Amino acid sequence: MAVSKDDVAAASVFKALADSTRRRILEDLSNGELAAGELASRFPISGPSVSRHLAVLRAAGLVTERRSANRVMYSLAAGPLESCVGEFLSAVCPDRSPARRPGKKKAKAPVKSPGKAKRKTSSNAEASRATAEVPGYRDGAGRDHLTATV
């Protein structure tokens, strides 16, 4: 089976997203353009390490750069990120993807504060144990995932 150009691009995007430092760089750039030095000052790693992370993001098409005098300014290129991740989510979760349901917008779920955990007791054999509900998801059988037992 031949590997398509789109598959290579998607692999590059997901490789870039695999690292927490690169995801944080993207989050910082979501607020607007930043100079390389300013980005580097936000991390506890060396400037050259931040530059290598920026090179991976640039190669994946997730950031753009422009020169301004002696500074390099970086900005988020959201299009490739939205396209790649959106296509993946549409393939994996077709019934939940807004791209597959034209005219219907996905309702945002209420955000629970992690500091205010709601206690509930289970009704099964482990009724004596309490579970703190943490934002997570339910699988097809209605089971909660990402819950912490207290």
N, C-alpha and C positions, 0 to 999 in steps of 0.2 A: 504494500500500500504506500503510495507516494505521500509525502508530507507537503501540505499546501502552505502557501505564503501566510495565510491567515493563522494556521496552526503555529507557525514559527513566531509570529507576532504575539499571539496569545501566550505562548510559553514564556516569551520575554517579559510580558506584563506580569504574569503570575510569579515568575522568578523575582522580579523587582519587588513585588508585594510581599514576598516571603520573609523579608527582613523587617524587624520592628523599627529600626532606625530609619529605613527608607519610608515606611508608612508614616512615621512621625514627620519626616521632611515634607511629605505630601500634605499632611494636615497643616503644618505651618504655612505652606505655600497656598493653601486654600483661602487664607486671609489676605492674600495679595503678594505681589512681587517682593523678593528679598535679595539682598546682596549675598554673595557666597560667604563673606566674612561674618555677616550677621547670622546666617544659618549655622555656620561652624561654631559660633559662640554659644549656641543653644544646646550643644551636646558635650558630654564629658569625654569625647574622643578627640583625636588630633585632627587638625585641618585637612591634612592629606587623606585621612580616612573618610571624612565627610565628602571630599572631592571624589573619591572612588564611588561612594554611594550615589552621588549626583550623576556620575558618568553612567552607572547602571540605569538610573531613572531616565536619563537622556536617551540612551540607546533603546530603551523600551518605548520611547515616545511619550513618556508621562510628564516630562518637564521640558521647557524651552529655556534657552539662554540668550541674552543679548549683552553686548558690551556697551558700557557707558563710561567714557574716559578710561580710567584704569581699574574699573570695577566690572565684575561679571554679575549680572542680575538674572535671577531665576524666577520662573513663574510656572504655575500648574497648567498642564495641557490636559484638561478634563475629558476631552472627546475620546481619545483612545481608551482611557480607563472606563468610562461609561459604556462604550461599545463592547469592549472585551468582557467585562464583568457582567454587563447586562445580557449579552448573548449566552454566557455560561449559565446564569441564573434562569434564563428562559428555557434552556435545555434541561436543567436539573429540576426545576420547579415550575413546569409549564402552567399549572393551574393557579399559581400565585403571582405570576409575572404580569405586570401591567402592560408590557409590550405585546403580550398575546391577547389582551382583552382591550381592544380599541374602544375609546369612549368611557371606560371605567377607570377611575383613579383608585389606587390602593389606599385604603384608609390606614392612617397611622395608629398603631397600637399605643395605648396609654403607657407612659414611661413610669415605672415604679422606682422610687428612691431606694437605692441599695442600703441606705442607712436606716430605713424604717422597714425592717423585715416583718412580715405577717406570719404569725404562728398558726399552724394547724396540726391536728393530730390525725394520724392515719387510722382507718377503721379495720385494718387487718390484724394479723397476729402481733404486729409490733406497735400496738396502740399506745404503749407507754413512751414511745419516742416521738419527739416533736421535730418538725421539718421547717426550716426557714425558707420561704419562697424567694428565689433569686431570679431576676429576669432571665429567661431562657426560651425554650420552645417546646412544643408538644409534638410527639411523633404521631403517626397514623393511628396508633392504638390509644391515643389520648394520654400517654405517659409524659410526665414532666421531665425534662432534662436540665442539667445545670442547677440542681438543687443541692443545698448543703444540709446535712443532718447535724442537729445541735444536741 
